Amino acid sequence: MMPIIFLLCTQSTLGKEIHYELQSKGNIKHLDSVFFGHNGVEGHYWKDANFITGLSRINNQFIRIPGGTQSNYWDWKRGKFTRKKIGVAWVAAKNPARVKIKDYAKAIHKSSITPIFVLNMLTSNLKKQVSALKKFQRYGVRIQFVELGNEFYQDIPDHLSRYPTVDDYLDEAESYVAKLRTTFPGVKIAVIGNTRERNYDRGNSWNKALAKRNLAGADAVTMHIYGFNGEQVTRPPIAISDAQVLKFPEQEIMIEKLVQKPNDVIEVWEKFFRNDFAVNTPVWVTEFGILWLNRYDDISGLWIHGLQNIILAFHLMHIESTELLTQHAYIGNNNFGHLFANQNTFFTKTNGVLTTEKYGFTAKGYQIDLLQKFLDHATSIEPQALSSIGQKIDTSANNVLASMAVRESGKSLLLINTGEDSVKINLPEGFEDFHGQTVYANPLQRVRDSDDVHRESLSNKLNPLVIQPYSVSLLSK
């Protein structure tokens, strides 16, 4: 087998250059054939030929359908929402076209992607959901992964009406698990888990009930793990130019805070999770990302926001209990999307026009694209420690995240530089002959198209390899 190494570097060429060598941490994680994917999108995209072609970019990965909250209101048979007023009204308003099972199946076959089905346990019933999955099966789609609803722990009227208590949900879930196992042998099933402390008892008692009742017989628990961008903007939200963003007076504090935030998110989540679940409880992270809460749109969609997402993904993918990892979302705006939904999905107040390329990469997309290539067909991943040449390992003394992937065809190395200094790395034995790519930008650069990002090829002539600040690099052999 050959290895793949992925390097994420966040340091800049403006500072000093640090020289490192890689050393194995020894904690190898073995992966199933499908591990990484994307949260699905509003229905009408599934009838767009360009969208279907774009799905081929994530070949051998998975997509969650119909998506998140919209799954609780989706009618598979009619190819539309069960009612006009739903928990995500804006999604319903943007989806006049019907998208039926045959449309999903066509896209799945053309793109060779694996679906995770999120069943509608809110406004539908077991009989209808099983019938829909059987129809997918008749179209040649394998029923491999199933989620039992979406985020019912939230105390909103629709959820409280259908499932007043967590035990009401688990009673229903047990019926679903039993029926799904007899109808679709080998199917893997996950129940909904709560990710963080809530300000209401129902949410805070949710996980304890799941653990007590053995996940209602399911195989795993879902988690939706989000961080906040962490920016504290004191001025009013005014229209500002790219140049003004780049001169943001508190940029050093903001960048440092944004880089640290994903680490804080993981620490808080793991502590909360272990309060109720055993360490080896299988987890499907079916949504992760960075939330935008302060609404100061003048500094959204920056390269540093994409970097936050890949740092979060890096930590999540190395947690042993993580069985599936799903970013939110495949199509969207500059805050959430992997790809831009259209030419006007940079939700920013500016003194100029911000045009985006439909289905073009966002800041997050450019970086996550290398991550999913790193994980493609990988059978195992192993985080790497970096030590200064001639010194003892000190993982707290550098800003580079590194991981090695092994697949039948070779190895890859992923490097993520999260700091302001460039980093020189002695490549490990076996990487005398490699090919690779790196992407980087000013951390405060608004990313609308390829002109805003540096994309460079890497060759085997570069050893030691110099990694740019705030960069993601992928090397394969």
PEHU-V959462 format. One line per field, one symbol per residue. ss: DSSP state (H for helix, E for strand, - for the rest). A space follows every 10 residues. Layout:
ss->???
//
This chain:
ss->-EEEEEEEE- --E----EEE EEEEEEEEEE -----EEEE- --HHHHH-HH HHHHHHHH-- -EEEE---HH HHHEE----E E-------HH HHH------- HHHHHHHHHH H--EEEEE-- -----HHHHH HHHHHHHH-- ----EEE--- ------HHHH HH---HHHHH HHHHHHHHHH HHH----EEE EE-------- HHHH-HHHHH HH-HHHH--E EEEEEEEE-- ---------- -HHHHH---- HHHHHHHHHH HHHHHHHHHH HHHH------ --EEEEEEEE E-----HHH- -EHHHHHHHH HHHHHHHH-- -EEEEEE--- EE------EE ---------- ---------- E-HHHHHHHH HHHHH----E EEEEEEEE-- ----HHH--E EEEEEEE--E EEEEEEE--- E-EEEE---- ----EEEEEE -----E---H HH-EEEEEE- ----EEE--- EEEEEE-
//
